[in-house]
Amino acid sequence: KTSNEATSEVRPVWARVSQEIWEFGDKFQCSTSSMSHWRMNYFRCSPRSGFYAIIVCVSFTFVLTTYLYSGSRHDYVDTTKEDRNYNHQDLQQRQQRRQHVNLSLRHHGHHHGTERQGDRFGNTWNRHKNLHRRKEQQEEDWQQLSTPKMKQVFDVINLMSKSRSSNETSTLGNQKQILIRQVKLLRDAMTSQQTMLTKPPKLPECVGDIQPGEVEDLFCIPRPKFLSHIKNPCWYSSNSLDQADQSLHCLPYFHILGCAKSGTTDLWNRLMSHPHTVSNDGLLHKEALWWSWYRYGVTGYNRHKRVQNFTNYVSLFQDTARQIQSSIEKETLSHQILITGDASPPDFWDFRGWSNISQNRHLDVPAVITPHLMRHIYANPKFIIMFRDPIDRLYSDYFFVGLGLTAQDFHNDIVASVDMLAKCVEQQGLHRCFHDHDMYVKLPVRLPYACYSVFMREWLQVFPLENFLFLKTEEYEKNLEDTLKSVMEFLGLGPLKATQLQVIAEEERSRVTVQRQIAGPMKNATRIILEELLGACNTELVKLIKSDKFLWSST
């Protein structure tokens, strides 16, 4: 039909439209098989009829949706009202049942910080429907829980809970008493003069034969004949007068000792900025680690590695030897001022290899340790020792080694380490435990090396106090320039201009432990334990080195 014919048909319009809806396909023959066909036939059909059809479809859909929604809403409201009536009437009883059920679950190891979401009364439809389904089952459960037998069970559980709390309190008190006794035992052993190693009447001599498990006997190696016109300890390996046949070898002029996380790496890097110092070929061009580790085939916690002899150690300082040799050949003055060093912190405290020294054969406690070996090789070495607050240093070292992640881990491992060391010292003595490889591996914290005085007194039995420069890490960090001046003066290094010294002091700090910062501060309980244990060690250290600046505030 044309548009004019459509407008002239039956009135009113809505009646005409409703009739056209049912006869739309036959009268207008508008195809809907595809969008393209629909568009072509749409323009052949009546525009007014197409518009009416769209209006009617939308209106019909809206009315149908409203009707369905209204019906479901009435059903929902009725159901909700019934559920609410049921909820208010039965709420008190179900709360009482939940209290008994939760009590039973708690005593069987199930801890619920909040009630189950299904027991909350909100506006969700499914929750109320589930209440009807669970009603009969809950009533049966309540009948079972309300029997005299179950009441007796709850009474027994309450009595057991009270008894367990009393036993736990008693056990905790016993553990505290044991910890106090163990701390006192360790403190007395670490500060007692009776636990010091016996000073040998004279330097040990060469044993000669080497038994299986023993390392190179340094006392069988004659002390090198150091050249007097060279500042650094160097010597020629051949007595030939022909300079071409002579090979120059050198040892460190100074050693930086101490314990890990005391600032030794930072100090070394700043010293290497001085034009008269030469680094070595060790770890980080700083740590040879020969006197305490590589000489005995030890690398940290591992053992049975390749053993290195004295020649291997000397080879780490070949760069210094070459520069000094070149200075001698060119007749410059560099050989009179150049020095090298060895900054291996474990050399101060790690004497685990003592049982592999021939002079300690068949001994229960060591007679020869690292200081005695150095004394045989060196004439007059210089030692720089950095001491940091032992509690803070131990905390940083714990995360540096990767033994734990949190402050609570550190606390637990401190308590465990105190227990292990106290039992060992009580049975075997201080040195059998502090210088034992198996104990070193088992300990969750490197606790023995926090008592500096135990190791310092052994060094002072071999070398005089004048050979040492003691630095406090806290003062070093606060006043770098003055500390560097004192170190350079101790080593006899040429003075630097103020601008040069300032540049060295402003360099970025080295080897900062990130995990220590992540873990946060130490627990107060842990600090109290360590103060009780290490306070006497700090007091003993002050007496040994005759300097009260190492009495930290926690002592």
Secondary structure, DSSP 8 states (H G I E B T S, - for coil): --HHHHHTSSSSHHHHHHHHHHTHHHHH----SSHHHHHHHHHHS-HHHHHHHHHHHHHHHHHHHHHHHHHHHHHHHHHHHHHHHHHHHHHHHHHHHHHHHHHHHHHTT---SS--GGGS--S-HHHHHHHHHHHHHHHHHHHHHTSHHHHHHHHHHHHHHHHHHHHHHHHHHHHHHHHHHHHHHHHHHHH-GGGS----SS------S--TT----GGGS------TT-SS-EEES---S-GGG--EEE--SEEEEE-TTSSHHHHHHHHTTSTTEE--SSBTTTB--TTTTGGGT-BTTB-S-----HHHHHHTTHHHHHHHHHHHHHT-SGGGT-EEEE--THHHH--GGGGGSGGGTT-SS-S--HHHHHHHH-SS-EEEEEE--HHHHHHHHHHHHTS-SSHHHHHHHHHHHHHHHHHHHHHH-HHHHHT-HHHHHH-SS-GGGG-HHHHHHHHHTTS-GGGEEEEEHHHHHH-HHHHHHHHHHHHT-----HHHHHHHHTS--S---HHHHHH-S--HHHHHHHHHHHHHHHHHHHHHHT-GGG--TT-
